[in-house]
Amino acid sequence: MPQQPTRSTRLEARISPDTLAVVKRAAEIQGRSLSDFVVAAAQEAAQRTIEETQIIRLSIEDQKAVAESILNPPEPASALRRAQKSHRRLVVESS
């Protein structure tokens, strides 16, 4: 049986009595202590927030535009050509 992680840090929060009643009721429904319910809910919300920053969501139109750009890339702009020449001169040829 896996060991439960040792809890060593205390977190305090002030909430309204109405919110506390709702959270207590939800914890009871899941058969958890109030503390366990709050910690699990906070961890789930934190994980979801982190995942949302790592996933890029595009509309169908944007997905098609990205795919089209990959399959049929546009000609490089003059600024990009100049940058490539500078890179070649400064980095590649000086090595």
C-alpha distances in whole Angstrom, upper triangle without the diagonal:
4,6,9,12,15,18,21,24,26,27,30,32,35,35,38,37,37,35,32,33,32,29,28,29,27,24,25,25,21,20,19,20,23,22,19,21,23,21,20,23,24,22,23,26,26,25,27,30,29,29,32,34,33,34,38,39,42,45,46,49,47,45,49,50,48,48,51,52,49,51,55,54,57,60,59,61,63,61,58,61,62,59,58,62,61,57,59,62,60,57,57,61,60,58
4,7,9,12,15,18,21,23,24,27,29,33,33,36,36,36,33,31,32,31,27,27,28,26,23,24,24,21,20,18,20,22,20,17,19,21,18,17,21,22,19,20,24,23,21,24,27,26,26,29,31,30,31,35,36,40,42,44,47,45,43,46,48,45,45,49,49,47,49,52,52,55,57,56,58,60,58,55,58,59,56,55,58,58,54,56,59,56,53,54,58,57,54
4,6,9,12,15,18,20,22,25,27,30,31,34,34,34,31,29,31,30,26,26,27,25,22,24,24,21,20,18,18,20,18,15,18,20,17,16,20,21,18,20,23,22,21,25,27,26,26,30,31,30,32,36,37,41,43,45,48,46,44,48,49,46,47,51,50,48,51,54,53,56,58,57,59,61,58,56,59,60,56,56,59,58,55,56,59,57,54,55,58,57,55
4,6,9,12,15,16,18,21,23,27,27,30,30,31,28,26,27,26,23,22,24,22,19,21,22,18,17,15,15,17,14,12,15,16,13,13,17,17,15,17,20,20,19,22,24,23,24,27,29,28,30,34,35,39,42,44,47,45,43,47,48,45,46,50,49,48,50,53,52,55,57,56,57,60,57,55,58,59,55,55,58,57,54,56,58,56,53,54,58,57,55
4,6,9,12,14,16,19,22,25,26,30,30,31,28,26,28,27,23,23,25,23,20,22,24,20,20,17,16,17,14,12,15,16,12,13,17,16,14,16,19,18,18,21,23,22,23,26,27,27,29,33,34,38,41,43,46,43,42,46,47,44,45,49,48,46,49,52,51,53,56,54,55,57,55,52,55,56,52,52,56,54,51,53,56,53,50,52,55,54,52
4,6,9,12,14,18,21,24,26,29,29,31,28,25,27,27,24,23,26,24,21,23,25,22,21,18,16,17,14,13,16,16,13,15,18,17,16,19,21,20,20,23,24,24,25,28,29,29,32,35,37,41,44,46,48,46,45,49,49,47,48,51,51,49,52,55,53,56,58,56,57,59,57,54,57,58,54,54,57,56,53,55,57,55,52,53,57,56,53
4,6,8,11,14,17,20,22,25,26,27,24,22,25,25,21,21,24,22,19,22,24,21,20,16,15,15,11,11,14,14,11,13,16,15,14,17,19,18,19,22,23,22,24,27,28,28,31,34,36,40,42,45,47,45,44,48,49,46,47,51,50,49,52,54,53,55,57,56,57,59,56,54,57,57,54,54,57,56,53,55,57,54,52,54,57,56,54
4,7,10,13,17,20,22,26,27,29,26,23,26,26,23,23,26,25,22,24,27,24,23,19,17,17,13,14,17,16,13,16,18,16,16,19,21,19,20,24,24,23,26,28,28,29,32,35,37,41,44,47,49,46,46,49,50,47,49,52,51,50,53,56,54,56,58,56,57,59,56,54,57,57,53,54,57,55,52,55,57,54,51,53,57,55,53
4,7,10,13,17,19,23,24,26,23,21,24,25,21,21,25,24,21,24,26,24,23,20,17,16,13,14,16,14,12,15,17,14,14,18,19,17,19,22,22,21,24,26,26,28,30,34,36,39,42,45,47,44,44,48,48,46,47,51,50,49,52,54,53,54,56,54,55,57,54,52,55,55,52,52,55,53,51,54,55,52,50,52,56,54,53
4,7,10,14,16,20,21,23,20,18,21,22,18,19,22,22,19,22,24,23,22,18,16,14,11,13,15,12,11,14,16,14,15,18,18,17,20,22,22,22,25,27,27,29,31,34,36,40,42,45,47,45,45,49,49,47,49,52,51,50,53,55,54,56,58,56,56,58,55,53,57,57,53,54,57,55,53,56,58,55,53,55,58,57,55
4,7,10,13,17,18,20,17,15,19,19,16,17,20,20,18,21,23,21,21,18,15,13,10,12,13,10,9,13,14,11,13,16,16,15,18,20,19,20,23,24,25,27,29,32,33,37,39,43,45,42,42,46,46,44,46,50,49,48,51,53,52,53,56,54,54,56,53,52,55,55,52,53,56,54,52,55,57,54,52,54,57,56,55
4,7,10,13,15,17,15,13,17,18,15,16,19,19,17,20,23,22,22,19,16,13,11,14,14,11,11,15,15,13,15,18,17,17,20,22,21,22,25,26,27,29,31,34,35,38,40,44,46,43,44,48,48,46,48,51,50,50,53,55,54,55,57,56,55,58,54,53,57,57,54,55,58,56,54,57,59,56,54,57,60,59,58
4,6,10,12,14,12,11,14,15,13,14,18,18,17,20,22,21,22,19,16,13,12,14,14,11,12,15,14,12,15,17,16,16,20,21,20,22,25,25,26,28,30,32,33,37,38,42,44,42,42,46,46,45,47,50,49,49,52,54,53,54,56,55,54,57,54,53,56,56,53,55,58,56,54,57,59,56,55,57,60,59,58
4,7,9,12,10,9,13,14,13,14,17,18,17,20,22,22,23,20,18,14,14,17,16,13,15,18,16,15,18,20,18,19,22,23,22,24,27,27,28,31,32,34,35,38,40,43,45,43,44,47,48,46,49,52,51,51,54,56,55,56,58,57,56,58,55,55,58,58,55,57,60,58,56,60,61,59,57,60,63,62,61
4,7,8,6,6,10,11,10,12,15,15,16,18,20,20,21,19,17,13,14,17,15,12,15,17,15,14,18,19,17,19,22,22,22,24,27,26,27,30,32,34,34,37,38,41,43,42,43,46,46,45,48,51,50,50,53,55,54,55,58,56,56,58,56,55,59,59,56,57,61,59,57,60,62,60,58,61,64,63,62
4,5,5,6,9,10,11,12,14,16,16,18,20,21,22,21,19,15,16,19,17,15,18,20,17,17,21,22,20,22,25,25,24,27,29,29,30,33,34,36,35,38,39,42,44,43,44,48,48,47,50,52,52,52,55,57,56,57,60,58,58,61,58,57,61,61,58,60,63,62,60,63,65,63,61,64,67,66,66
4,5,5,6,9,10,10,12,14,15,16,18,20,21,19,17,14,16,19,17,15,19,20,18,19,22,23,22,24,27,27,26,29,31,31,33,36,36,38,38,41,42,45,47,46,46,50,50,50,52,55,55,55,58,60,59,60,63,62,61,64,61,60,64,65,62,63,67,65,63,66,68,66,65,67,70,70,69
4,5,5,6,9,10,11,13,14,15,17,19,20,19,18,15,17,19,17,15,19,20,18,19,22,22,21,23,26,25,25,29,30,29,31,34,35,36,36,39,39,42,44,43,44,47,48,48,50,52,53,53,56,57,57,58,61,60,60,63,60,59,63,64,61,62,66,64,63,66,68,66,64,66,70,69,68
4,5,5,6,9,10,11,12,14,15,17,18,17,16,12,14,16,14,12,15,17,14,15,18,18,17,19,22,22,22,25,27,26,28,31,31,33,33,35,36,39,42,41,41,45,45,45,47,49,49,50,52,54,54,55,58,57,57,59,57,56,60,60,57,59,62,61,59,62,64,62,61,63,66,66,65
4,5,5,6,8,10,10,12,14,15,16,15,13,9,12,14,12,10,14,16,14,15,18,19,18,20,23,23,23,26,28,28,30,32,33,35,35,38,39,42,44,43,43,47,48,47,49,52,52,52,54,57,56,57,60,59,59,62,59,58,62,62,59,61,64,63,61,64,66,63,62,64,67,67,66
4,6,5,6,9,10,10,12,14,15,14,13,10,13,15,13,13,16,17,15,17,20,20,20,23,25,25,25,28,30,29,32,34,35,37,36,39,40,43,45,44,45,48,49,48,50,53,53,53,56,58,57,59,62,61,61,64,62,60,64,65,62,63,67,65,63,66,69,66,65,67,70,70,68
4,5,5,6,9,10,11,13,14,14,13,11,14,15,12,12,15,16,13,15,18,18,17,20,22,22,23,26,27,26,29,31,32,34,33,36,36,39,42,41,41,44,46,45,47,50,50,50,52,55,54,56,59,58,58,61,59,58,61,62,59,60,64,63,61,64,66,64,62,64,68,67,66
4,5,5,6,9,10,11,12,11,10,7,10,11,8,8,12,12,10,12,15,15,15,17,20,19,20,23,24,25,27,29,30,32,32,35,36,39,41,40,40,44,45,44,45,49,49,49,51,53,53,55,58,57,57,60,57,56,60,60,57,58,62,61,59,62,64,62,60,62,65,65,64
4,5,5,6,9,10,10,9,8,6,9,11,9,9,13,13,12,15,17,18,18,20,22,22,24,26,28,28,30,32,33,35,35,38,39,42,45,44,44,47,48,47,49,52,52,52,54,57,56,58,61,60,61,63,61,59,63,64,61,62,65,64,62,65,67,65,63,65,68,68,66
4,5,5,6,9,10,10,10,9,13,13,10,12,15,15,14,16,19,18,19,22,23,23,25,28,28,28,31,33,33,36,35,38,39,41,44,43,43,46,48,47,48,51,52,52,54,56,56,58,61,61,61,64,62,60,64,65,62,63,66,65,63,66,68,66,64,66,70,69,68
4,5,5,6,9,9,10,9,12,11,8,10,13,12,11,14,16,15,16,19,20,20,22,24,25,25,28,30,30,32,32,35,35,38,41,40,40,43,45,43,45,48,49,48,50,53,53,55,58,57,58,61,59,57,61,62,59,59,63,62,60,63,65,63,61,63,66,66,65
4,5,5,6,5,6,6,9,8,5,8,11,10,10,13,15,15,16,19,20,20,22,24,25,26,29,30,31,33,33,36,37,40,43,42,41,45,46,45,46,49,50,49,52,54,54,56,59,58,59,62,60,58,61,62,59,60,63,63,60,63,65,63,61,62,66,66,64
4,5,5,6,7,8,11,11,9,12,14,14,14,17,19,18,20,22,23,24,26,28,28,29,32,34,34,37,36,39,40,42,45,45,44,47,49,48,49,52,53,52,55,57,57,59,62,62,62,65,63,61,65,66,63,63,67,66,64,66,69,67,65,66,70,69,68
4,5,8,10,11,14,13,10,13,16,14,14,17,19,18,19,22,23,23,25,27,27,28,31,32,32,35,34,37,38,40,43,43,42,45,47,46,47,50,51,50,52,55,55,57,60,60,61,64,62,60,64,65,62,62,66,65,63,65,68,66,64,65,69,69,67
4,5,9,10,12,10,8,12,13,11,12,15,16,15,17,20,20,20,23,25,25,26,29,30,30,33,32,36,37,39,42,41,40,43,45,44,45,48,49,48,50,53,53,55,59,58,59,62,60,58,61,63,60,60,64,63,60,63,66,64,61,62,66,66,64
4,7,9,12,10,9,13,14,13,14,17,18,18,20,22,23,23,26,27,28,29,32,33,33,36,36,39,40,42,45,45,44,47,49,47,48,52,52,51,53,56,56,59,62,61,62,65,63,61,64,65,62,63,66,65,63,65,68,66,63,65,68,68,66
4,6,8,6,6,10,11,10,12,14,15,15,18,20,20,21,24,25,26,27,30,31,32,35,35,38,40,42,45,44,43,46,48,46,47,51,51,50,52,55,55,57,60,59,60,63,61,59,62,63,60,60,64,63,60,63,65,63,61,62,66,66,64
4,5,5,6,9,10,11,12,14,15,16,18,20,21,22,24,26,27,28,31,32,33,36,36,40,41,44,47,45,45,48,50,48,49,53,53,52,54,57,57,59,62,61,61,64,62,60,63,64,61,61,65,64,61,63,66,64,61,63,66,66,64
4,6,5,6,9,10,11,12,14,15,16,18,20,21,22,24,26,27,29,31,32,35,35,38,40,42,45,44,43,47,48,47,48,52,52,51,54,56,55,57,60,59,60,62,60,58,61,62,59,60,63,62,59,62,65,62,60,62,65,65,63
4,5,5,6,9,10,11,12,14,15,16,18,20,21,22,24,26,27,29,30,34,34,38,40,42,45,43,43,47,48,46,47,51,50,50,52,55,54,56,59,57,58,61,58,56,60,60,57,58,61,60,57,60,62,60,57,59,63,62,60
4,6,5,6,8,10,10,12,14,15,16,18,20,21,22,24,26,27,29,32,32,36,38,40,43,42,41,45,46,44,45,49,49,48,50,53,52,54,57,56,57,59,57,55,58,59,56,56,60,59,56,58,61,58,56,58,61,61,59
4,6,5,6,9,10,11,12,14,15,16,18,20,21,22,25,26,27,30,30,34,35,38,41,39,39,42,44,42,43,47,47,46,49,51,51,53,56,55,55,58,56,54,57,58,55,56,59,58,55,58,61,58,56,58,61,61,59
4,6,5,6,8,10,10,12,14,15,16,18,20,21,23,25,26,29,29,33,35,37,40,38,38,42,43,41,43,46,46,45,48,50,50,51,54,53,54,56,54,52,55,56,53,54,57,56,53,56,59,56,54,56,60,59,57
4,6,5,6,9,10,10,12,14,15,16,18,20,21,23,25,28,29,32,34,37,40,38,37,41,42,40,41,45,44,44,47,49,48,50,53,51,52,55,52,50,54,54,51,52,55,54,51,54,56,54,52,53,57,56,55
4,5,5,6,9,10,11,12,14,15,16,18,20,21,23,26,26,30,32,34,37,36,35,39,40,38,39,43,42,42,44,47,46,48,51,50,51,54,51,49,53,54,50,51,54,53,50,53,56,53,51,53,56,56,54
4,5,5,6,9,10,11,12,14,15,16,19,20,21,24,24,28,30,32,35,34,33,37,38,36,38,41,41,40,43,46,45,47,50,49,49,52,50,48,51,52,49,50,53,52,50,53,55,53,51,53,56,56,54
4,5,5,6,9,10,10,12,14,15,17,19,20,23,24,28,30,32,35,33,33,36,37,35,37,40,40,40,42,45,44,46,48,47,48,50,48,46,49,50,47,48,51,50,48,50,53,50,48,50,54,53,52
4,5,5,6,9,10,11,12,14,16,17,19,22,23,27,29,32,34,32,31,35,36,34,36,39,39,38,41,43,42,44,47,45,46,49,46,44,48,49,45,46,49,48,46,48,51,48,46,48,51,51,49
4,5,5,6,9,10,11,12,15,16,17,20,20,24,26,29,31,30,29,33,34,32,33,37,36,36,38,41,40,42,45,44,45,48,45,44,47,48,45,45,49,48,45,48,51,49,46,48,52,51,50
4,5,5,6,9,10,11,13,15,16,18,19,22,25,27,30,28,28,31,32,30,32,36,35,35,38,40,39,41,44,43,43,46,44,42,45,46,43,44,48,47,44,47,50,48,46,47,51,51,49
4,5,5,6,9,10,11,13,15,18,19,23,25,28,30,28,28,32,32,30,32,35,34,34,37,39,38,40,42,41,42,44,42,40,43,44,41,42,45,44,42,44,47,45,43,44,48,48,46
4,5,5,6,9,10,11,13,16,17,21,24,26,29,26,26,29,30,28,30,33,32,32,34,37,36,38,41,40,40,43,41,39,42,43,40,40,44,43,40,43,46,43,41,43,46,46,45
4,5,5,6,9,10,11,14,14,18,20,23,26,24,23,27,28,26,27,31,30,30,33,35,34,36,39,38,39,42,40,38,41,42,39,40,44,43,40,43,46,44,42,43,47,47,46
4,5,5,7,9,10,13,14,18,20,23,25,23,23,27,27,25,27,30,30,29,33,35,33,35,38,37,37,40,37,36,39,40,37,38,42,41,38,41,44,42,40,42,45,45,44
4,5,5,7,9,12,14,18,21,24,26,23,23,26,27,24,26,30,29,28,31,33,32,34,36,35,36,38,36,34,37,38,35,36,39,38,36,38,41,39,37,39,42,42,41
4,5,5,6,10,12,15,18,21,23,21,20,24,24,22,23,27,26,25,28,31,30,32,35,34,35,38,35,33,36,38,35,35,39,38,36,38,41,39,37,38,42,42,41
4,5,5,8,9,13,16,19,21,18,18,22,22,20,22,25,25,24,27,30,29,30,33,32,33,36,34,32,35,37,34,34,38,38,35,38,41,39,37,39,42,43,41
4,6,8,10,13,17,20,21,18,18,22,22,20,22,25,24,24,27,29,27,29,31,30,31,33,31,29,33,34,31,32,35,34,32,35,38,36,34,36,39,39,38
4,7,10,13,17,19,21,18,17,21,21,18,20,23,22,21,24,27,25,27,30,29,30,32,30,28,31,33,30,30,34,33,31,33,36,34,32,33,37,37,36
4,6,10,13,15,17,15,14,17,18,15,17,21,20,19,22,25,24,26,29,28,29,32,30,28,31,33,30,30,34,34,32,34,37,36,34,35,38,39,38
4,6,10,13,14,11,11,14,14,12,15,18,17,17,20,22,21,23,26,25,26,29,28,26,29,31,28,28,32,32,30,33,36,35,33,34,37,38,37
4,7,10,12,9,9,13,13,12,14,17,17,17,20,22,21,23,27,26,27,31,29,28,31,33,31,31,35,35,33,35,38,38,36,37,40,41,41
4,6,8,6,6,9,10,9,12,14,14,15,18,19,19,21,24,24,25,29,28,26,29,31,30,30,34,34,32,35,38,37,36,37,40,41,41
4,5,5,6,9,10,11,12,14,15,17,18,20,20,21,25,26,26,30,29,28,31,33,32,32,36,37,35,37,40,40,39,39,43,44,44
4,5,5,6,9,10,11,12,14,15,16,18,19,20,24,25,27,30,30,29,31,34,33,33,36,37,36,38,41,41,40,40,43,45,45
4,5,5,6,9,10,10,12,14,15,16,17,18,22,23,24,28,28,26,29,32,31,31,34,35,34,36,39,39,38,39,42,44,44
4,5,5,6,9,10,10,12,14,15,15,16,20,21,22,25,25,23,26,29,27,28,31,32,31,33,36,36,35,36,39,40,40
4,5,5,6,9,10,11,12,14,15,17,20,21,23,26,26,24,27,30,28,28,32,33,31,33,36,36,35,35,38,40,40
4,5,5,6,9,10,10,12,13,15,19,20,22,26,26,24,26,29,28,28,31,33,32,33,36,37,36,35,38,41,40
4,5,5,6,9,10,10,11,12,16,17,18,22,22,21,23,26,25,25,28,30,29,30,33,34,33,33,36,38,38
4,5,5,6,9,10,10,12,15,16,18,22,21,19,22,25,23,23,26,28,26,28,31,31,30,30,33,35,35
4,5,5,6,8,9,12,16,17,20,23,24,21,23,26,25,24,28,29,28,29,32,33,31,31,34,36,36
4,5,5,6,7,10,13,15,18,21,22,20,22,25,24,24,27,29,28,29,32,33,32,31,34,36,36
4,6,5,5,7,11,12,14,18,18,16,18,21,21,20,23,25,24,25,28,29,28,28,31,33,33
4,6,6,9,12,13,16,19,20,17,19,22,21,20,23,25,23,24,28,28,27,26,29,32,31
4,6,10,13,15,18,21,22,19,20,24,23,22,25,27,26,26,30,31,29,28,31,34,33
4,6,9,12,15,18,20,17,18,22,22,20,23,26,25,25,28,30,29,28,30,33,33
4,7,9,11,15,16,14,15,18,18,17,20,22,21,22,25,26,25,25,27,30,30
4,6,9,12,14,12,13,16,17,16,19,21,21,21,24,26,25,25,27,30,30
4,6,9,11,10,10,13,14,14,16,18,19,19,22,23,23,23,25,27,28
4,7,8,6,7,10,11,10,12,15,15,16,18,20,20,20,22,24,25
4,5,5,6,9,10,11,13,14,15,17,19,20,21,21,23,25,27
4,5,5,6,9,10,11,12,14,15,17,18,20,20,21,23,25
4,5,5,6,9,10,11,12,14,15,16,18,19,20,22,24
4,5,5,6,9,10,10,12,14,15,16,16,18,20,22
4,5,5,6,9,10,11,12,14,15,15,16,19,20
4,5,5,6,9,10,11,12,14,15,15,17,19
4,5,5,6,9,10,10,11,13,14,16,18
4,5,5,6,9,10,10,10,12,14,16
4,5,5,6,8,10,10,10,13,15
4,5,5,6,8,9,10,11,14
4,5,5,5,7,9,10,12
4,6,6,5,6,8,10
4,6,6,5,7,10
4,6,6,6,9
4,6,6,6
4,6,6
4,6
4
